[in-house]
Amino acid sequence: MAFSCDGRYVLAGSADATMRLWDVQTGEGIREFEGHTKSVTSVAFSPDSRYALSGSNDNTVRLWDVQTGEELRRLEGHTNKVTSVAFSPDGHYALSGGFDGSLILWNLP
């Protein structure tokens, strides 16, 4: 799980291959992000909370637009489950770690 920079929202990965956005104050579900084919194991907000990353047991990392739920990029390179994702402080890079023992630094648009 991950909190937005203002603490208003939380992202949660799920075994049903989705990521969900929740309003912290109301507990209300806002959006579901679909695209992965296996469990979502890690999530992160960008520093400005406009974007989200998700890592999955399907060996991919996905970049999402938080407002629309649109998948912006599918990042492929891991040969096994993705176990962690993070944004750089400036939001220009993402880092992912996998069960294959690798770390991949991604240059984001």
MOHUNOR-V580750 format. One record per residue. N is the residue number from 1. SS is DSSP state (h for helix, s for strand, l for the rest). PSI is psi in radians with two decimals (999 if undefined). Layout:
N_SS_PSI / N_SS_PSI
//
This chain:
1_l_2.75 / 2_s_2.49 / 3_s_2.57 / 4_l_2.84 / 5_l_-0.49 / 6_l_-0.02 / 7_l_0.11 / 8_l_-0.44 / 9_s_2.74 / 10_s_2.46 / 11_s_2.47 / 12_s_2.31 / 13_s_2.77 / 14_l_2.70 / 15_l_-0.28 / 16_l_0.29 / 17_l_0.30 / 18_s_2.90 / 19_s_2.45 / 20_s_2.53 / 21_s_2.26 / 22_s_2.56 / 23_s_2.10 / 24_l_-0.75 / 25_l_-0.74 / 26_l_-0.33 / 27_l_0.15 / 28_l_2.39 / 29_s_2.32 / 30_s_-0.78 / 31_s_2.59 / 32_s_2.33 / 33_s_2.06 / 34_s_2.48 / 35_l_-0.60 / 36_l_2.76 / 37_l_-0.11 / 38_l_3.11 / 39_l_2.43 / 40_s_2.05 / 41_s_-0.32 / 42_s_2.54 / 43_s_2.74 / 44_s_2.54 / 45_s_2.57 / 46_l_2.82 / 47_l_-0.53 / 48_l_0.04 / 49_l_0.24 / 50_l_-0.43 / 51_s_2.81 / 52_s_2.63 / 53_s_2.58 / 54_s_2.46 / 55_s_2.60 / 56_s_2.85 / 57_l_-0.07 / 58_l_0.19 / 59_l_0.25 / 60_s_2.78 / 61_s_2.42 / 62_s_2.46 / 63_s_2.27 / 64_s_2.62 / 65_s_2.04 / 66_l_-0.68 / 67_l_-0.73 / 68_l_-0.38 / 69_l_0.09 / 70_l_2.36 / 71_s_2.13 / 72_s_-0.63 / 73_s_2.54 / 74_s_2.07 / 75_s_2.02 / 76_s_2.42 / 77_l_-0.39 / 78_l_2.56 / 79_l_0.07 / 80_l_-3.06 / 81_l_2.46 / 82_s_2.18 / 83_s_-0.26 / 84_s_2.56 / 85_s_2.61 / 86_s_2.65 / 87_s_2.64 / 88_l_2.81 / 89_l_-0.50 / 90_l_-0.08 / 91_l_0.08 / 92_l_-0.26 / 93_s_2.72 / 94_s_2.62 / 95_s_2.34 / 96_s_2.55 / 97_s_2.52 / 98_s_2.83 / 99_l_-0.28 / 100_l_0.00 / 101_l_0.12 / 102_l_2.71 / 103_s_2.34 / 104_s_2.23 / 105_s_2.12 / 106_s_2.35 / 107_s_2.00 / 108_l_2.67 / 109_l_999
//
